[in-house]
């Protein structure tokens, strides 16, 4: 069994059964998600030693995308929640908002970086995004070769999905 598929299987086992769940895979990047209670739980793996990011938007654009970015550096996980205001991507706290991020974990794998997180279905400070089961959303996945969050992505894709 290929290591990525093994890790994806472990991720599915860790977050629970397939009801209200899904997977997006492209170019060695895997995003696995599941709804539990009033939160979306997700695991992102990417072929990099740099940062990885996953974001959501109710509209098909980068502007307004609420995203989580994380990296492992010197054995320490750094993870933050940002909003794309284009051309900048400030932390939610810098915009006067509270972070809604929880259940975080990250680790280096033989093939890259894995980040686990959860976000609420509804954000108390904004109607964008809505992460309820069955909701259409635009998923942004990205990664960089660098752990510095100001470094541009080496790979970024957007996907229209239904959660």
C-alpha positions in Angstrom: 0.0 0.0 0.0 1.3 3.5 -0.9 2.3 5.5 2.2 -0.1 8.4 1.3 -3.1 6.0 1.0 -2.1 4.4 4.3 -1.9 7.9 6.0 -5.3 8.8 4.4 -6.7 5.6 5.9 -5.3 6.4 9.3 -6.8 9.9 9.0 -10.2 8.5 8.2 -10.0 6.1 11.2 -9.0 9.0 13.4 -11.8 11.3 12.4 -14.6 8.6 12.3 -17.1 7.1 9.9 -17.7 8.3 6.4 -21.2 9.9 7.0 -21.0 13.6 6.2 -17.4 13.2 5.0 -15.3 13.7 1.9 -11.9 13.7 0.3 -10.3 15.9 -2.2 -7.0 14.8 -3.8 -4.8 16.4 -6.4 -1.1 16.4 -7.2 -0.1 14.6 -4.0 -2.2 16.9 -1.8 -5.0 15.2 0.2 -7.8 17.0 2.2 -10.1 14.7 4.2 -13.0 16.2 6.1 -15.8 15.1 8.4 -18.6 16.8 10.3 -18.9 16.1 14.0 -21.2 18.0 16.2 -21.2 21.7 15.1 -17.6 21.5 13.6 -15.9 20.5 10.5 -12.8 18.3 11.2 -10.2 18.1 8.5 -6.7 16.7 7.8 -4.5 18.1 5.1 -1.4 16.4 3.8 0.9 17.9 1.2 4.3 17.0 -0.3 6.3 19.8 1.4 8.4 20.6 4.4 7.0 24.1 4.3 3.6 25.5 5.3 0.3 24.0 4.2 -3.0 25.8 4.1 -6.7 25.1 3.7 -9.4 27.7 3.3 -13.1 28.2 2.6 -15.2 30.9 0.9 -18.9 31.1 0.0 -17.8 32.8 -3.3 -15.5 31.7 -6.1 -12.7 34.1 -5.3 -9.6 34.4 -3.1 -10.8 37.7 -1.5 -12.6 36.8 1.8 -11.3 33.3 2.0 -10.9 32.3 5.6 -8.0 29.9 5.9 -5.8 28.0 8.3 -2.1 27.9 7.7 0.4 25.7 9.5 4.0 24.6 9.5 6.4 22.6 11.5 9.7 24.2 12.2 12.3 22.9 14.6 9.8 20.3 15.9 7.3 23.0 16.8 3.8 23.5 15.2 2.8 27.0 14.3 -0.8 27.3 13.1 -2.9 30.4 12.5 -6.2 31.5 11.1 -6.2 34.2 8.4 -8.5 36.0 6.0 -7.5 36.9 2.5 -8.0 40.6 2.0 -5.8 40.6 -1.2 -3.0 41.4 -1.5 -2.6 40.8 2.2 -3.7 37.8 4.3 -3.9 39.1 7.9 -4.5 36.9 11.0 -8.1 37.1 12.1 -6.9 38.6 15.4 -5.3 41.5 13.5 -8.8 42.2 12.0 -10.3 42.3 15.5 -11.9 38.8 15.2 -11.5 35.8 17.4 -9.9 32.6 16.1 -12.3 29.7 15.8 -9.6 27.1 15.1 -9.4 24.1 17.4 -8.3 20.5 17.6 -4.9 21.2 15.9 -2.1 18.8 15.4 0.7 18.6 12.9 3.5 16.3 12.0 6.2 15.6 9.4 5.7 12.5 7.4 8.0 10.6 5.0 6.2 12.4 2.1 5.6 15.9 3.5 3.5 17.6 6.1 0.2 16.7 7.8 -2.0 19.2 9.5 -5.2 18.3 11.5 -7.8 21.0 12.5 -11.4 21.8 13.1 -13.5 24.9 12.4 -17.1 25.7 13.4 -19.9 25.2 10.9 -20.9 28.9 11.5 -18.5 31.7 12.5 -19.9 34.1 15.1 -18.2 37.1 13.4 -19.1 36.5 9.8 -21.5 34.8 7.5 -18.6 33.7 5.3 -17.8 30.9 5.1 -20.6 28.5 6.1 -19.3 25.0 6.7 -22.5 23.1 7.5 -23.0 19.7 6.0 -24.5 19.8 2.5 -23.3 23.4 1.9 -21.6 24.3 -1.4 -18.3 26.0 -0.8 -15.0 26.9 -2.5 -12.1 25.0 -0.9 -8.6 26.5 -1.3 -5.6 24.2 -0.8 -2.1 25.5 -0.9 1.5 24.8 0.2 4.9 26.4 0.1 8.5 25.2 0.2 9.1 27.6 3.1 7.8 27.6 6.7 7.6 31.5 6.7 3.9 32.3 6.3 4.7 35.5 4.3 6.3 33.3 1.5 4.1 32.8 -1.5 2.6 29.4 -2.3 4.4 27.0 -4.7 1.1 25.2 -5.3 -2.5 26.5 -4.9 -5.7 25.1 -6.2 -9.4 26.0 -5.7 -12.2 23.4 -5.7 -16.0 23.8 -5.8 -17.2 21.2 -3.3 -20.3 20.4 -1.3 -19.5 19.7 2.4 
